[in-house]
Amino acid sequence: MTFPSPSPEEIAFLLRDLCLHLGFCLTPEDQANLCTTPPADTDAFTDAVFGAEGLDPSLHKRLQRQVRETVARTFEDRA
């Protein structure tokens, strides 16, 4: 499901939470890219975070679910 895109500030807070709580600490360049042009939905954003870390989400199902749940809270709060 697609929701209105969160603001750059909301994305920055999301990325901070992913770093602090799940260890996904993206480079400043990757953070800037996601803040300015975020993927349109929860799944695509989750995949982008894994891609920025050089990880395959299909190989890390539990972690992928945790990241997706965190991303979903930000995206679905926009509905």
Residue, then its C-alpha position, 0 to 999 in steps of 0.5 A: m500500500t502506498f501512502p503520502s511520502p513522509s517529509p525529509e525531517e520524518i525520514a531523517f528521524l526514521l533513519r536515526d531510529l534505524c541506526l540507534h535501534l537496529g544498527f542500520c547506520l547509513t552514510p551521510e550520502d545515502q541518508a541524504n538520498l533517502c531524505t530527498t527522494p524516498p521510495a514511495d512505499t514501505d517495502a521499497f524503502t525497506d529494500a533501499v535501506f538494506g541495499a544501502e547497507g549492502l545486504d540482501p533482505s531475503l537472507h535476513k528475514r527477522l531483521q528485515r521484518q524489524v526494519r519493515e515494522t519501523v519503516a511502516r510506522t513512519f509511512e502509515d502514520r501519514a495515512 
